[in-house]
Amino acid sequence: MRAADRLVADTVRRSGPWLAVLAVTSVLGAFAQLALPLVLGRTVDELVAGTGGGTGAATWLGACAAAVTLTVLCDTLGVWAAGSSGARSSAWLRNRVVRNVLGVGPVITRRFPEGDLVTRMGLNTEEIGRAPESIVTGAALVIPTAGGVVALTLIDPLLTVTLVAGLVLIALVLRAFLTVSTSIAGDYQAAQSDIAARLVDALAGARTIAAAGTADQERARVLTALPRLRGHAMDMWRANARAGVQAGAVVPLLEVAVLGVGGLRLAAGDLTAGELYAAARYVVLGAGLGSALGYVSRLARARAAAARVEELTAESPRAYGTRPLPPGPGTLELRGVDAGGLRDVDLVIPGGQAVAVVGRSGAGKSLLAAVAGRLVDPRHGTVLLDGVPLPDLSREALRHAVGYAFERPALLGDTVGDAVALGLDAPAPGTGRGRRTRTGSGHHEDRDDRAGGRGEVVRAAARAARADTFVRRLPLGYDTPLEEAPMSGGERQRLGLARAFAQGWRLLVLDDATSSLDTVTERQVARALSRELRDRTRLIVTHRVATAAAADRVIWLDDGRVRGCGGHRALWADPAYRAVFQADTSFPADASFPPDASSPAGTSFQAGASFRAGAS
């Protein structure tokens, strides 16, 4: 818990100026509460003495009103300050955690399910954000307690002994409660995360669940942890009740003891009636440390939540260097790379080549693609682009040099154009997205098309990905909000390809990024890759034999190792290679493969090959 406590302390320090306001109001309110028994006692003495109409009684009555007013004002301002400081600290912590999680990259989702991550970054950070209020307000309770001890000592030392004995018992109860409730709160939060992770999975597969008619079974699966959650909640309730009873029982016992001793001292003439009343009130204030139970409970939840959030912040974000890329064709080298399922991979991919990566499911194709552009760092070995190790490159140099497209791209941004332009530099002055007009043919035209800049890069990339036509048919073209642009899986893949084309000026990594395209569109994209984008190195993860056949060379992975590297025609002679595509192994190994893609026969064969690979 030491790391968790350090995180709680960091959160407290980031609470902003409102925490100071909360501290001041808590201290002033505590002193006002501490002064109230004194002024009430003096007022009683004035009234008992029969001088109720004199100025002395009026003065003490005014002091009572002032103390009550100050207490109310401090409580009111304290509530406001507690909310503001909690919101500020939660916001700081969320920013820190989100920045760290995104900096670590996709590796973190292999350890923590998405629903668990959302729970930790949302609900748990909010619970930690309440720690400043719990600590400051709870600590302020020490002031009345210490003041009560001092005041009783001044009134009669015998009364102090009784109060201190009760305070020791209360402190022991609070300490035990903090330990127990922290453990229970951690279990409760883990059960919450379990439910959230299952729910996120169910929402991602909502169509499959509806098609299978298994909503009831899925609901039961999502709520599997509900009995466990209820059990932990009941444990927390029992712990609260037990500690509350133990601490609460001390207060009336202390009052009885003080009144008994004080009554004897009053009968002996050693105390006045006002002093006895004040002593009784100071005992209540001193024993008010037991009311810290609620603050201790919140602090326990914050510590348990901090232990969970600290696991996210303990992951080190990916560090970048400062080197730019020198001029080069985009040569990619992997030297002795071990990463997850990849083992001892040595490859050199010449710049400007189209290289297909093939292999059975689980062979390490996507992992190789992730390592190539530094989405994942290898445990051992080095990956270089044009002779520069990827960790030495600056973030800007790396992300402008490497473009990624995925099988299921996530479209981020406000508009369709923003989704394609994700990661590009902001447009130069005068080249931002501007007022849209219509051409004589009725098509939309942006000022970016005329002024150049980022808009033209986006449209050129969309044209290469064969996305420009369907985007311009949208109500506002590239300015159409994403939520108002329903798209098929193939259209989303085309936008994902366009995003990669717009950014990867040295290396394009396509991880099964054309699997949802129809055969005609896939051929058009392949033509763009071999023409407009031929100056870039293209690493293409694929399951389709036609794509492998059209590549300059093929990397054949098997169980995380490179089993073969060379031309598709040469590899096709190996029956194990043909089995990767589940193709007809009776296809003659000495056949001319692939035929000339420019000939009608070649086009027909490639279409047929795509069909067979897609069926697999």
N, C-alpha and C positions, 0 to 999 in steps of 0.2 A: 504493500500500500504506500510505500514511500514515494514512488513515482506518481501515484494518483494524488497524494497530498501536495506534491510540488505543483501539479497541474491545477489543483484547487487554489493554491496560493497565487499562481500566475494569473488565474482568472480574477481573483480578488483585486490584485494590483491593477488590472485593466478595467476596473469598474467605472473609472472616470470621476469627475468632480462630485457627482451625486452621492458617491459613497462617503465622501467627507461630510456632506450635508446630513446623511443618515447617521454618521457617527456623532456629529454635534448635537442633533436633535435627540438621539438616544441618551447621550450623557446629560444634557440639560433636563430631559424628561425624568431621568433617574434621580438627579439631584432634587427636582421638584417633588417627586414622590418621597424622597428621603426627608425633605423639609416639612412636608405636610403633617406628619405626626407631631413634630415639635410645635408648630404654630397652633395645631388643634389642642395640644395639651396646654399650652400657655393660655389659649382662649378659655378653655374649661376652668383653669385656675382663676382667671380674672372674673368669670361669671360666678364661680363658687364663692369667691371672696366678697361678692355683693357689689362689685363696681361695674356691673353690666352697662350702666349708663355713662360711664366715664370714657375718656379718650383712649385709655389703655385697651379696653375690650374692642373698641372700634378699630384700633390699629391692628390688633391681631386678627379680627374678622377680615379686614382688608388684605392682610397677608395670606389668609386662607384662600380668599378669592383669587389672588394673584397666582398662588401655587397651583390651584385647580386649572386656571386659564392657561398657564404655561404648559401644564401637562397635556391638555387637550390640543394646543397648538403644535406641540412637539410630536404628538401621536399622528396628527393629520399630515404634517410635513414629512414625517418619517415614512408614512405609507407611500407618499408620492416618490420620495427619494429611493425607497426600496425597489419600487417598480422600475424606475428609470435606470438605476445602477444594475439591476438584474438584466434588463433588456440590453444594456450596453455590453455587459460582460458576456452574455450569451451570443450576441452578434460578433464580438471579437473572437470568441472561441470557435463559432461556426466558420468564420472566414479562415481562421488558421487551419482547422481540420479539413475543410473542403480544398483549400490550396494545397495542403500536404497530400491528401488522397489523390487529387488530380496530378500532382507532381510525381507521385510514385508510379502512376500509370496503370495499365490493365493488370499488372501482376497482383495488385491488392484484391481484385475481385476473385482471384483464385483462392484466396484465404477467407474472405468474408463475402457471404451472399449479398446480393443487392439490397434485399429487405433489411438485413442486419446492418448494413452500412447506413441506410437511411435512418434507422432507429437510433443508431449511435450519434449520427450527425444532427438529428433533429431533437427527439425527445430527451436523450441523455445529455446533450449540451445545454438544454433548457434547465434540466435539474441541477447541473453544475452552476449555471448562472444564478441560481437562488442561494448559492453558498455565501456570497458577500453579506446579504441581509441576515442570514442565519448566524454567521460568525459575529458580525458587529452588534446585532440586537441581542444575541445571546450573551456576548461579552459584557454588554451594558448592564446586564442583571447582576454582575459582580459588584457594581457600585452600591445599590441598595443593600446588598448582603454585607459588604464591608462596612458601609455606613451604619447598618443596624448593629453590627458587632461593636463598633466604636461607641455608638450612642448608648448601648446597654452597659458598656464598661463605665461610661461616665455617670450613668444613672445608678447602677449597682453591679459590681463585678460578679456577684453570685448569679445574676441572670445571664451573663455572658457565657458561663460554663455550659449552661443548659442549651443555649443556641448553637455553640460550636459543636457540641456532641451531635445535635441533629443535622448540622451541615455536613459533617463527615459521612453520615449515613446517606444523605442525599447525593453527595459527590460519588460515592461508591455505586449507587444505583444508576446514575447517569453514565458513568464509565462503562459499566457492564452493558447498559442498553445500547450505547454507541457501537460496541464491538458486535453484539448480536444482530442489531438492526442493519449494520453495514453488510454483513454476510447475507441476510435474508433479502435485502434490497437488490444485491447483485444477482441472486437467483431469480428474483421477480423480473428484473430487467432482461435477463437471458431468455426467460420464457416469452416475454414480449417480442424480442427479436426473432425468436423461432417462429412465432405466429406471423410476424411481418414478412419474413423471408418466404414462407410458404404462400402467403397471400400474393406477393409480387410474382412468384412463379405461376400461380393460378391466373392472375390477370394477364400475364404474357401469353398464356395458352388458352385464353377465353374462347377463341373460336374452336379449338380442338375439343374443349370440354363441352361446348354447346353441340358440336357435331356428334360427339359420342354419347350425349345425354347422361353425363356422369356428374351433374352439378351437386347432387346430394353426397356422393362419395367424396368429391373434391372439397366440399364444405367440411366434411368430417376430417379430412386430411389436414386442411388448413388449421382447424381448431383442435388438433391433437394435443397441443400444449395447454389448452384452456384449463383442464383440471389441475395441472401443475401450477399454472398461474394463480388459480383460486387458492390452492394450498399455501403458496408463498404469501398471498395476501392475508390469509387467515393467520399464518405464523406472525406476520408483521402486526396484525391487530392484537394478537395475544401478547406479544412483546410490549406493545404500547400500553395495553391494559395493565399488565403485570407491573411495569415500571411506574405507571401512573398511580396505581394503588400503593405501591411501596413508598414512593416519594410523597404522595398526598397524605398518607397516614401520619407522617412525621409532623405536619403543620399543626393539627389539633392537639397532638400530644405536647408539642412545644408550648402552645398557647395555654393549655391547662397547667403545665409545670410552671410557666412564668407567672400566671395569675395566682397560683398557689403560693409561690415564694414571695411574689410582690405583695399579695394580700397580707402575709405575715409581717413583711417589712412596713407596710402601711399602718397596720395595727400597732406596731412598735414605734411609730412616729418617724421612721427613717425615710419614708416616701410620701409625697403628696398625691392627691387623687389625680392631678394632671400628669405627674410623672409615671404613675401606674398605667394610665391610659396610653401615654406615649410608649412605654415599655412594651405593652401588648401589641401596639401597632408596629413597633420596630421588630418584634419577633416575626410578625407576618411578613414584613418586607425582607427580613433576613432569610426566612425560609422560602421566599419567593424564587430562590434558585431552582426549586422544584418545577416551576413553570417553564423552565428552559427545555422541558421534555420535547415540546413541539419543534424547537429550533435544532435540538440534537437529532431528531428524526429526519429533518430536512438535510442536515449536514451528513447524516449517514447515507442518505440516498445520493447526495452529491459525491461523496467519496466512492461509493460503488459505481456510479456513472463515470466518474473520472478514471477509474481503473479500466473501464471498457473503452473510453475515448482515448486513453493514453496508448492503447494498443495500436490505434490508427496513427497517432502522432509519432510513435516510436519507429514507424516505417520511414526510412530515409528517402526523401524525394530524389529523383534523378538529377545528378549534377551535370552541368554543361561546362565546356571549356570556353575559350575566347577566340579560337582560330577560325578564320574564314576558309572557304574552299578555294584552292588554287584552280587555275584553268585546267580543264580536263574533260574527257568524254563521258565520265560516269562509270569508271571501272570499279567494280565491287569485289572485295577480297574477304574471305573468311579463312582465318588461320587457326587451326586447332580448336574450333569452337565446341564447347560443351554447354548446353542450356536445356535444362529439363529433359525432354526426350531426345534431344540431339546429342550425338556423341562423336567427338573427334572429326568434325567436318572441316575439310580443307577444299576451298573452291576459289577460282578466279573467274569472274564474269567480265569479259571485255566490254568496254563502254560502247553503247549504241546497239548492243545485241538484244534480241528478244529471246528470253530463256523461259521455258516452261518447267514448272516443278510438279512432278507427278508422284504418285504412290498410293498405296492402300490407305484406308481410313486409319488414323492414328500413327501414320509413318513419320509425322513431324513437319508436314508441309506448311501449315499455318505458323508453326513456331519458327521455321526458317524465314518465313516472310516477316515475322515480327522482329527477329534478330537483324534482318538486313537493313531495316530503317530505324533501329534502336527503339522500337516499342518495348522490347525486352532486352536487358543486358545479359550476355552469357556469363555463366559462372567462371568459365575459363576460356581463354582464347581472345582473339582480337578481330574486330570487323572494321575494314577500312573502305573509304570512298575516295577514289582518286589519290590514294596513298596516305590519307589522313585518318587516324583512328576516330571512330565516331564520337567517343567521349570527349575528344579534344575540340570538337566543333562547337561553336556557339549555338544556342537554341535557334536563332533566326537562320543561320546558315544551314543547319540540318533540316529544318522544317520547310525551307524554301527549295531545298535540293531534292527532297524525297516526298513523293505524293502517294498516298494510300487509298485504295478502294476496296471495299469489303462486300461480302455476300449479302449482308443485311445492313446497309448503311444507316446511320442515325443522322437525320437532317436537323441541324441546329441553326437557329437564327430566327429573325422575325419574318423574313420573306424568302421566296424561292431563290432570288438572287443572292441574299445573304448566306443561304445554305451552300451555294456553290463557291462563294467568295470566302468561306470560313478559313481563317488563317492567313489571308492575304493582307498586305499592308494597307492602311487607309489610303483612299485616293488622294492624289495631289489636289491642291486648291483649284477649284474650277472644274474638276472632273468627277465630282460626286454625283450620286443619283439625283436627277432633277425632274423638271416637269415633263410629263409624257405627252406626246402628240401622236397623231395618226398620219400615216403616209397616204398617198393617193390610192394605194391598193388596200387600204383598211388595216394594215398591220401596224402594231405599236412600234414606236421608235423612241429610244432614250437619248438624251443629250450625251450620255457616256459614249454612244456609238459614234457620235461626231467628234467628241473631244478626246477620245482615246482613254487611257488610264485603266483603272480596275474594271470598269464596265465592259470594255472591249475584250479584256482578258477572259472575263467570265463568259461572254458570248462565244468567243472563239473556242473555249474549252467545251461549252455546251454543244456547239456544232460538231466538234470532233466526237463527242459522246452520243451524238444523235438525239440530244435532248432539246435542242433549240426549237424545233418545230412544235412539239407539244407544249412547251413552256409559253411560246408566243400565242397559243390558242387560249391560255388562261385569261380570266377577266382583266387582270392588270399585268399580264406578262410576268416579267421578272420581279415586279413589285407586288405580286400577289402574296398575301400572308399565307404562311405554310398551313395554318389550320383551315384555310379556305381553298386548299388545293389538294383534293383527294387524288391519290396516285396509286397505280398498280405497283406490284413488286418490281416489274421490269423498268417502269419509269423512275422509281426510287433508285434502282441500280444505275440508271443512266445519269441521274444527278450526282450520285456518289462517284461515278467515273469522271464526270465533269469537274468535280471538286479536286480530284487527284490530278487531272490534266492541267488545271489552273495553277497548281502549286508545285508539282514535282518537276523541276527543270533539269535535273540530272538523272534521277532514278524514279521509275514508276513501279509500285508494288501492287499487283492486282490479286487479291486473295479470293479466288473463286467469285470474282466480281461480275461475271457475265452469266451466271448460272440461271438467272430468271429472264434473260433476253431470248426473244424468238430467234430462229436461225438466221433470218434475213438481217435483223438488226445486229446480231453478233458478228456477221460477216462484214457489215458496214463499220462497226467499231474496230474489228481486226484490220480492215483496210486503213482506217485512220492511224492505228498504231504502227502500221508498216509504211505509212507515207508522211502525214503531217508530223507525227511524233517519232519518226525513225531516228532522230538525233539523240534520243534519250534511251538509257538502259531500261529494259522492261523485264521485270520478274513476275511471271504469271503463274499462280497456283491454279491448277485446272484438273478436272476429272474427264475432260472431253478429248478424244483422240484427235479430232480435227485441229484443235488448238495446239496440241503438242506437235502435230505434223507440220503446222505452219511456222513453228518457232525455229530460230537459228540453231538452237541446241536444247537438249532436255536434261534436267537433273532428276534422276530417279532415286527416290528415297525409300528405304526399307528398314523399318524398326529403328528409326533415328539415325541411320547411317546412309552415306551416299553409295548406292549399289551400282549405279551407272551414270555416266555423264558423256553426252555426245549427241550426234544427230539422231533424229527419230527413226530414220530408215535403218540405221545400223542397230539400234536397240530393238527394233521390231523383230529382229531375228530370234530374240530370246523369248521363249514361250512364257516365262514368268513376267516379262514386261508386258506382253500382250494380255496376260491375265489381269493386270492392273485395271485395264479398261473393260474387262469382261467382254472382250471382243471375240469374234469367231477365230479361234486359234488355228483353224484350217486355212486362214488367209495365207497365201503363199508368201513365204518370207523373202523371196527374191523378186516379188512384184515391185513395179515402179511405184514407190510410195513416199511422199504424196505426189499425185499427178500435178501437172502445171496448173496452178490455181486460176490462171487466166483463161484456161480452155474450158469449154462446156463440160467436158468429162470431169475435169478437176472440180468444178463447182458442184456437179452432181455428187461426186464421191464425198466431198467434204460435208455436204448436207446430210448424206446418209450416215457418215461417220458420227456426226453430231447427234443424230437421232439415236444411234446405238449406244453412244456413251451416255446420253441423257437418260436413256431407259435404265441404265445400270444404277 
